[in-house]
Amino acid sequence: MGDRTAAVLEHPDDQPYLPRLSGAGSLRRELEAVLAKAEPDTPPAGYRRLILEENAAEKRSASMRLWTWRRLKVRYLLDPGVPDFRAFRGAWDETSDPGERGLLAFLMMARTDRLFREVVTAEISPLLAAPGSAVDPGAVREAIEERAFRAARPWSRSVIEGTAVHVLSACKDYGLLEGATLKRTVAPRPGPATASFAVRLARLEGLGDRRALESRWFKLLGLDLDGVLELMHRAARTGALWFRFQADVAEIGLPEAAGVGP
């Protein structure tokens, strides 16, 4: 795996299905430790140095530091040259709330990993509106298997099982699930930073303001249109964005973010 990140991510629907979660989960703790020491404009080489030389992720060996760098990079990009990561880092710096930062990391992972995004959208997100709902691990495995058939190469049973385990553990790390063996949903509490990041992701895939409200990014959070409207109005009251919805027409104004767009 190289250390170079593409300047532009593929459109979500053009991304390949990859079993990136077969061997590790969210690495949220490591991500937070690294972001705490990085500046908003830290380049990929700077992130690499933080992890490999300064041990920002707090790993005991050089091999584990390299392992962490490579996996954090594919999960969260760590490259301000990519608009999606700039939007993520900007939203991250807007809040210090651990719950909201978990949701931001969740959306960033969903943007980089098509398999994770589609499996969660199909099997977990619809249950988020009913906290305490049990997630069927068998259904998660089946959803992974369905997409594995579309991959360029066949996946082994162990890869599918490992991916299923880490999809669930990642969602727990992000605050969407709780429980050891049996995972149950937890109602997400998105705030203004999550709202603005979801809108920016929608715009980056070419959606207008009205379509952004029903985009995959809000659906991942288990929100229907009424829930999205409530979130957007709440974010507008804080001054995080400007929002108007009238006669089924939406207008959204976001603060400028360098290289991301208004």
N, C-alpha and C positions, 0 to 999 in steps of 0.2 A: 504494500500500500504506500503510495507516494505521499509527500507532505504538501502538495500543492492543492489548493482549493479553487474550483471554478469561480470566475467573477460573477456569473449568473447561474442560479439554480435552474434546473429543468422545470418546466411547468408541472404542477402536481400530477396531472394525468399522464405525463410522459415519463415519469420516473420508473425505474425498474423495481421489481419486487426482490428485495434482498433480506437475508436472514441475519441482519446485523445484531439482533437481540438474542441470538442463539447462545452466546457465551457470556453476556453481561447485561445488566439492566440500565437504569437511567443514569447512573453516576452523578446524581444530583448533588451529593455532598461535595464531590470533587469539583464540579462545575462552580458551585458557590464559592469554594475556597479560591479558585483561580480568578473568578471575576472580581473578588474582593481586592485582589492585588493588581489587576489590569486596569489601564485607563480606557476610556471609550474608544480612542483611536489606536490602541495597541495593535500592531500588525500581526499576521500569523507567525512571523519569526519571533516576535516578542512573546506571544503565548507559548510558543515552543520552548523558548528560553526559560520562561517562568516555570514551566512544568518539568523540563529536563534538568535544568541547571540550578534553579532556585527552589525546586521541590515544592511549588505552591500547592500541589494536590496532596502533599504529605504521604508519599510512598517510600517504602524502605529501600528498594533496590532500583538500580538504573533500568533494569528490564521492565519493572512495573511502571516506572515513570514513562518509558516509551510506549508501553501498552496503553496507559491512560491518555497520553497525548493523542494517539491515533484514534482512540474511541471517542474521546470528547470532541475531536475535530469533525468526525462524520456525524455525530449526533447534533452538535450545536454550531458547527462551522468555524467559530472563533476567527472570523475574518471580516473586518469592517469594510472590505472591498465588496462584499456581497450585501445588497440592499436589505435582504431579509434579516441578516444578522444585525445590521445597523438599527433596524426597527426594533428588534428584540432587545438589544443593549440599551437603546433609548428608553423603552418601556421598563426594563429592569431598573434603571436608575431613577425612574419616576416613583418607585414604591420601595419601602423597606418591609412591607408586610410579608411574612413567610408564606402564607397561604396564597397570596396573589403571585408571588414569585414562583411558586410551584406550578401555577396555571400557565405562566409565561413560558417556563421551561417545557411544560407539556405541549404547548402549541408549537414551540420551536422544534421539538423532537418530531411532532406530527408533520411539520413542514419538510423535514429532511428525510423522513422514512415513510414511504408510501404504505408498506405492509402494516406498520404500527398504526398509521392514520386510519386505514380502511378497516382493520380489524376492530379497533376501538370504536369507530363510528358505527359499525354494524352490531357489536355485541355488548358494549359498555355504555356509550353515550346515551342511548335511548332509556337506560335505567336510572340515569342521574337525577331525573326529576322526581324519583321516588326513593329517597334515602332509605338505606337498609335493605335494598333489593339484593338478592344473592346473584352473583355472576356465575354462570355455568362454565367451568373450565373446559368441558368437552366441546361446547359450542365455540369457544375461543380456538381450540385446536382445529376444529373443522374449518373455521374461517381461514386459518393459516394454511391448512392443506389445500383449500380451494385455490388460493393465490399461489401456492407453491407449484401447482401444475402449470401456471403461466410463466414461471421463471425459466431462464435459459437452460439451467441445469437442474436435475432432480435433487431434492433434499432428502437426507436420511431421516429416519424416525427420531434419532436423538437430536438432530437439529430442529425439527418441528417441535418436539417436546420442550427443548430448552428455550425456544422462542416463545412458546405459550407461557411458560413459567415467568419469563422476564417481561412479557407484555403486562401481565398481572402485577408483578412486583414494581414495575415502573409506574403504573397507574397508582399504586399505593404510595410510592415515593412522592408523586405529584399531588397527593391529597385527595384523589378521587375514589379510592377504595380503602377499606380497613379490614383487619382480620388476618389471622395466620394461615390456616388451611382453607377455610371458607371465606372468600372475599365478598364483602358487601359494599354497596355504593355509599358515598358520602356526598352530600349536596355541595357542589362547588360554589364559591362566593367570589365571582369575578368582580373586579373594581374598575376604575377608570383606565388604569394602565393596560389591563387585559382587553378592555373595549377598544382602545386605540390601536393596540397591536393586532387584534383580529381584523379591524378595518384596513390597516396597512397591508396585511397579508392578502386580503381580498383584492385590494387595488393592485398589488404587485402581480396578481394573476390576471389582471385586466378587467375586473368587475367594476361596474358603476356603483354609486352609493346605494341605490335601492336593492340591487342584487347582493351587495355586500352584507346586508342585514339577514339574508337567508343563505349565506355562504357556508361552506364546509367548516370554517373556523369557529363559527358560533354553534353549529350543530355538534361539533366535538364536545362542547361544554354542556350539551344536553338542553340547549335553549331553543324554544320555539319562537315565532316572531314576537309574540307578546312579551316573552322574557327578554328578548334582545332589545325591544323598544324601551322596556323599563330600565335596562342596564344603560342604554344610550342616554336616556333622559337624566338618569342619576349621574352619569359621567359629565354631562353638560352642566348640571348644577354645581359641580365642583370646579368648573372652568377648564377641565382637561381637554375638552373639545367643544365644538359648536354643532348643534343638531336640531333639525326641523323635520317633522314628518306630518304631511298634510295631504289629504286626498290621494293616499297611496304613493306619494312622491317623497323621496328622502333627499335631504341635503346634509352633508357632513363636512365640517371644517376641522382640520387637525393642525396643531402647531407644526411649523416646519421642522423637519429633521434632516440633517445634512445628508444629501444624496439619496433621500428616500422619497421625497415629494411631499406636498402639503396634505 
